[in-house]
Amino acid sequence: MKCPDCNKEYSDPNQQICEYCGTELNRTEQISPKVSPTKTKLEQFIKDTGLKEIYKKIKDSLKNV
């Protein structure tokens, strides 16, 4: 199966997070590929600057508060 964000292959079908880019994997997206939505300016900036992993950690920690 392939990650919808970085398009890298991974073998575990129960995998929740891509080990290459950190994207959360949805089983429904893997089964029926969709047209990828356009990224917001913030998402594009985070990807371009390499801050994606840090942003995800902060986002996840705020969910747990």
N, CA, C and O atoms as a MOPAC input file, in Angstrom:
PM7 MOZYME 1SCF
protein

 N      0.83700 1    -1.18100 1     0.00000 1
 C      0.00000 1     0.00000 1     0.00000 1
 C      0.87800 1     1.23800 1     0.00000 1
 O      2.04300 1     1.18700 1     0.39500 1
 N      0.31500 1     2.34300 1    -0.44300 1
 C      1.08200 1     3.57500 1    -0.53700 1
 C      0.47500 1     4.66100 1     0.33100 1
 O     -0.74200 1     4.74200 1     0.49600 1
 N      1.34500 1     5.49500 1     0.88200 1
 C      0.92500 1     6.65800 1     1.66400 1
 C      0.31700 1     7.68000 1     0.69200 1
 O      0.89000 1     7.93500 1    -0.36700 1
 N     -0.83800 1     8.26800 1     1.04300 1
 C     -1.45300 1     9.24700 1     0.14600 1
 C     -0.67600 1    10.56000 1     0.07000 1
 O     -0.86300 1    11.32800 1    -0.87300 1
 N      0.18600 1    10.82700 1     1.04200 1
 C      0.91500 1    12.09600 1     1.04700 1
 C      2.27200 1    11.99500 1     0.35700 1
 O      2.56700 1    12.77800 1    -0.54600 1
 N      3.11000 1    11.02400 1     0.77900 1
 C      4.46000 1    10.92700 1     0.22300 1
 C      4.59000 1     9.84800 1    -0.84300 1
 O      5.61000 1     9.76900 1    -1.52700 1
 N      3.54700 1     9.00400 1    -0.99000 1
 C      3.49500 1     7.96800 1    -2.02200 1
 C      4.53000 1     6.86100 1    -1.81400 1
 O      4.88200 1     6.16500 1    -2.76600 1
 N      5.02300 1     6.68700 1    -0.58600 1
 C      5.97300 1     5.61400 1    -0.27000 1
 C      5.19700 1     4.33700 1     0.05800 1
 O      4.08300 1     4.39100 1     0.57800 1
 N      5.79500 1     3.20100 1    -0.25100 1
 C      5.19400 1     1.90300 1     0.02100 1
 C      5.37400 1     1.50500 1     1.48700 1
 O      6.42700 1     1.74100 1     2.07800 1
 N      4.34500 1     0.90600 1     2.05700 1
 C      4.45800 1     0.27600 1     3.37300 1
 C      3.69300 1    -1.03300 1     3.32700 1
 O      2.74000 1    -1.17400 1     2.55900 1
 N      4.10600 1    -1.99400 1     4.14700 1
 C      3.56500 1    -3.34400 1     4.01400 1
 C      2.48200 1    -3.69800 1     5.02600 1
 O      1.65300 1    -4.56400 1     4.74700 1
 N      2.46200 1    -3.06400 1     6.17700 1
 C      1.50400 1    -3.40600 1     7.22100 1
 C      0.15100 1    -2.74700 1     6.93900 1
 O      0.05500 1    -1.52100 1     6.99000 1
 N     -0.90200 1    -3.53100 1     6.64200 1
 C     -2.20000 1    -2.93600 1     6.33100 1
 C     -2.87000 1    -2.27000 1     7.53200 1
 O     -3.78800 1    -1.46900 1     7.35600 1
 N     -2.42500 1    -2.58900 1     8.75200 1
 C     -2.99300 1    -1.99200 1     9.95400 1
 C     -2.22200 1    -0.76300 1    10.42200 1
 O     -2.51300 1    -0.20900 1    11.48200 1
 N     -1.25700 1    -0.34600 1     9.64300 1
 C     -0.41800 1     0.78800 1    10.01200 1
 C     -1.26700 1     2.05000 1    10.09700 1
 O     -2.09600 1     2.30800 1     9.22500 1
 N     -1.05600 1     2.83400 1    11.15000 1
 C     -1.84000 1     4.03600 1    11.39400 1
 C     -1.13400 1     5.30000 1    10.92300 1
 O     -1.78200 1     6.27300 1    10.53700 1
 N      0.21600 1     5.28400 1    10.95800 1
 C      1.00700 1     6.46300 1    10.61600 1
 C      2.11100 1     6.04800 1     9.65500 1
 O      2.75300 1     5.01500 1     9.84500 1
 N      2.32700 1     6.85000 1     8.63000 1
 C      3.40200 1     6.58400 1     7.67100 1
 C      4.74700 1     6.79600 1     8.35100 1
 O      4.98200 1     7.83900 1     8.96200 1
 N      5.63900 1     5.79900 1     8.24300 1
 C      6.94700 1     5.92200 1     8.90000 1
 C      7.87700 1     6.87200 1     8.16900 1
 O      8.90800 1     7.25700 1     8.72200 1
 N      7.55100 1     7.26200 1     6.95200 1
 C      8.40500 1     8.15600 1     6.18500 1
 C      8.06800 1     9.63300 1     6.41600 1
 O      8.96600 1    10.44800 1     6.62500 1
 N      6.77400 1     9.98000 1     6.37800 1
 C      6.40600 1    11.40100 1     6.47400 1
 C      5.54700 1    11.72000 1     7.68600 1
 O      5.35000 1    12.89800 1     7.98500 1
 N      5.02300 1    10.72000 1     8.40400 1
 C      4.23600 1    10.96600 1     9.59500 1
 C      2.75900 1    11.21200 1     9.34800 1
 O      2.03000 1    11.56200 1    10.27600 1
 N      2.31000 1    11.03800 1     8.12800 1
 C      0.90500 1    11.26300 1     7.79800 1
 C      0.04000 1    10.18900 1     8.42300 1
 O      0.39300 1     9.01000 1     8.40400 1
 N     -1.10900 1    10.60000 1     8.98600 1
 C     -2.05900 1     9.62900 1     9.50900 1
 C     -2.69400 1     8.91200 1     8.32800 1
 O     -3.12100 1     9.54400 1     7.36200 1
 N     -2.75100 1     7.57900 1     8.41300 1
 C     -3.27700 1     6.78300 1     7.32000 1
 C     -4.70400 1     6.35800 1     7.62600 1
 O     -4.98700 1     5.84000 1     8.70700 1
 N     -5.59400 1     6.57500 1     6.68000 1
 C     -6.98400 1     6.16300 1     6.79500 1
 C     -7.18900 1     4.93000 1     5.94100 1
 O     -6.78700 1     4.91700 1     4.77800 1
 N     -7.79900 1     3.90000 1     6.48400 1
 C     -8.00800 1     2.68100 1     5.71000 1
 C     -8.96500 1     2.92900 1     4.54900 1
 O     -8.82300 1     2.29600 1     3.50300 1
 N     -9.92000 1     3.81400 1     4.69900 1
 C    -10.85900 1     4.08200 1     3.61000 1
 C    -10.16300 1     4.76500 1     2.44700 1
 O    -10.52000 1     4.52500 1     1.29400 1
 N     -9.18200 1     5.60800 1     2.71900 1
 C     -8.44800 1     6.27000 1     1.65600 1
 C     -7.58500 1     5.27100 1     0.89200 1
 O     -7.39600 1     5.41000 1    -0.31700 1
 N     -7.06100 1     4.26400 1     1.59200 1
 C     -6.19600 1     3.28900 1     0.94700 1
 C     -7.00600 1     2.39600 1     0.01400 1
 O     -6.51600 1     1.99500 1    -1.04200 1
 N     -8.22400 1     2.08900 1     0.39200 1
 C     -9.05200 1     1.19600 1    -0.39900 1
 C     -9.57000 1     1.91000 1    -1.64700 1
 O     -9.50000 1     1.36500 1    -2.74800 1
 N    -10.08000 1     3.11000 1    -1.48100 1
 C    -10.60100 1     3.85200 1    -2.62600 1
 C     -9.88500 1     5.19600 1    -2.71100 1
 O    -10.22900 1     6.13700 1    -1.99600 1
 N     -8.89600 1     5.27900 1    -3.58300 1
 C     -8.14900 1     6.52900 1    -3.68000 1
 C     -9.03000 1     7.68000 1    -4.15400 1
 O     -9.86300 1     7.51900 1    -5.04600 1
 N     -8.83100 1     8.83500 1    -3.54300 1
 C     -9.59200 1    10.02900 1    -3.87000 1
 C     -8.66300 1    11.04500 1    -4.50500 1
 O     -7.44000 1    10.92000 1    -4.45300 1
 N     -9.26400 1    12.03500 1    -5.09500 1
 C     -8.47500 1    13.14600 1    -5.60300 1
 C     -7.97000 1    13.90700 1    -4.38900 1
 O     -8.75000 1    14.27500 1    -3.51100 1
 N     -6.66400 1    14.14300 1    -4.33900 1
 C     -6.10700 1    14.80000 1    -3.16200 1
 C     -6.60000 1    16.24600 1    -3.08700 1
 O     -6.56700 1    16.96900 1    -4.08300 1
 N     -7.05600 1    16.66300 1    -1.91000 1
 C     -7.54600 1    18.02600 1    -1.75400 1
 C     -6.39200 1    19.02300 1    -1.86500 1
 O     -5.23700 1    18.68700 1    -1.60600 1
 N     -6.72100 1    20.23600 1    -2.24900 1
 C     -5.68300 1    21.25600 1    -2.32500 1
 C     -5.23900 1    21.61100 1    -0.91800 1
 O     -6.04600 1    21.64900 1     0.01100 1
 N     -3.97100 1    21.86500 1    -0.77600 1
 C     -3.42000 1    22.17100 1     0.53900 1
 C     -3.58800 1    23.64700 1     0.84200 1
 O     -3.52200 1    24.50000 1    -0.04300 1
 N     -3.80700 1    23.92400 1     2.12600 1
 C     -3.89800 1    25.31600 1     2.54200 1
 C     -2.50900 1    25.93200 1     2.49300 1
 O     -1.50900 1    25.22100 1     2.38300 1
 N     -2.45100 1    27.23300 1     2.57300 1
 C     -1.15600 1    27.90500 1     2.55400 1
 C     -0.31300 1    27.48800 1     3.75200 1
 O      0.90300 1    27.33700 1     3.63700 1
 N     -0.96400 1    27.30100 1     4.91300 1
 C     -0.23700 1    26.86400 1     6.10500 1
 C      0.34500 1    25.47100 1     5.89600 1
 O      1.51400 1    25.23900 1     6.20300 1
 N     -0.45800 1    24.53800 1     5.37500 1
 C      0.03100 1    23.18400 1     5.13400 1
 C      1.18900 1    23.18400 1     4.13600 1
 O      2.16500 1    22.45700 1     4.32300 1
 N      1.09000 1    23.98600 1     3.08700 1
 C      2.14900 1    24.05600 1     2.09800 1
 C      3.42600 1    24.64400 1     2.70100 1
 O      4.52300 1    24.16500 1     2.41600 1
 N      3.28600 1    25.68700 1     3.53600 1
 C      4.43400 1    26.30300 1     4.19700 1
 C      5.12800 1    25.30300 1     5.11100 1
 O      6.35500 1    25.20300 1     5.11300 1
 N      4.33900 1    24.56400 1     5.88800 1
 C      4.89600 1    23.57500 1     6.81300 1
 C      5.64900 1    22.49600 1     6.04400 1
 O      6.72500 1    22.06900 1     6.46200 1
 N      5.08900 1    22.05700 1     4.93100 1
 C      5.74900 1    21.02900 1     4.13100 1
 C      7.03700 1    21.57400 1     3.51400 1
 O      8.06400 1    20.89600 1     3.52600 1
 N      6.98600 1    22.77900 1     2.98200 1
 C      8.15000 1    23.37600 1     2.32700 1
 C      9.30200 1    23.64700 1     3.29100 1
 O     10.46800 1    23.54500 1     2.91000 1
 N      8.98300 1    23.99100 1     4.53500 1
 C     10.02600 1    24.32100 1     5.50400 1
 C     10.50900 1    23.11400 1     6.30500 1
 O     11.46900 1    23.22600 1     7.06700 1
 N      9.86400 1    21.97400 1     6.14400 1
 C     10.29200 1    20.77200 1     6.84900 1
 C      9.81900 1    20.71700 1     8.28800 1
 O     10.40000 1    19.99000 1     9.09400 1
 N      8.78500 1    21.46200 1     8.63500 1
 C      8.27900 1    21.50000 1    10.00700 1
 C      7.07600 1    20.59200 1    10.22000 1
 O      6.40900 1    20.69000 1    11.25000 1
 N      6.78800 1    19.71800 1     9.27300 1
 C      5.57900 1    18.90800 1     9.31800 1
 C      5.50500 1    18.03000 1    10.57100 1
 O      4.46100 1    17.96500 1    11.22000 1
 N      6.60000 1    17.36100 1    10.91000 1
 C      6.58400 1    16.46500 1    12.07300 1
 C      6.37000 1    17.23900 1    13.37000 1
 O      5.61100 1    16.80200 1    14.23600 1
 N      7.02500 1    18.37000 1    13.50700 1
 C      6.87100 1    19.19200 1    14.71700 1
 C      5.44500 1    19.70800 1    14.81700 1
 O      4.85100 1    19.69800 1    15.89500 1
 N      4.89500 1    20.15800 1    13.69500 1
 C      3.51700 1    20.65200 1    13.67100 1
 C      2.54500 1    19.55600 1    14.09300 1
 O      1.62500 1    19.80900 1    14.87000 1
 N      2.74300 1    18.33300 1    13.58200 1
 C      1.86400 1    17.22000 1    13.93900 1
 C      1.95600 1    16.89200 1    15.43000 1
 O      0.94000 1    16.60800 1    16.06500 1
 N      3.17600 1    16.92900 1    15.99600 1
 C      3.33700 1    16.65100 1    17.42100 1
 C      2.60000 1    17.68200 1    18.25600 1
 O      1.92100 1    17.33000 1    19.22100 1
 N      2.72800 1    18.95100 1    17.89700 1
 C      2.04100 1    20.01400 1    18.62100 1
 C      0.54600 1    19.85800 1    18.49100 1
 O     -0.18100 1    19.98700 1    19.47600 1
 N      0.07900 1    19.58300 1    17.29700 1
 C     -1.34700 1    19.40200 1    17.03700 1
 C     -1.90500 1    18.23800 1    17.86200 1
 O     -2.96800 1    18.36000 1    18.47100 1
 N     -1.18400 1    17.10800 1    17.88000 1
 C     -1.63100 1    15.94500 1    18.64400 1
 C     -1.62600 1    16.21200 1    20.14800 1
 O     -2.52500 1    15.76500 1    20.86000 1
 N     -0.61600 1    16.94000 1    20.63700 1
 C     -0.56400 1    17.22300 1    22.07000 1
 C     -1.68900 1    18.16700 1    22.47300 1
 O     -2.18600 1    18.08300 1    23.59600 1
 N     -2.09900 1    19.05700 1    21.58500 1
 C     -3.21500 1    19.94200 1    21.89300 1
 C     -4.53900 1    19.20600 1    21.91700 1
 O     -5.45500 1    19.59500 1    22.64200 1
 N     -4.65200 1    18.13200 1    21.12000 1
 C     -5.86400 1    17.31200 1    21.14400 1
 C     -6.01900 1    16.62300 1    22.49000 1
 O     -7.13900 1    16.39300 1    22.94500 1
 N     -4.90000 1    16.29400 1    23.13200 1
 C     -4.92300 1    15.55400 1    24.39300 1
 C     -5.13000 1    16.44500 1    25.61000 1
 O     -5.25700 1    15.94300 1    26.72700 1
 N     -5.16600 1    17.74300 1    25.41200 1
 C     -5.32800 1    18.66400 1    26.55300 1
 C     -6.76200 1    18.72800 1    26.97800 1
 O     -7.09500 1    19.44700 1    27.92000 1

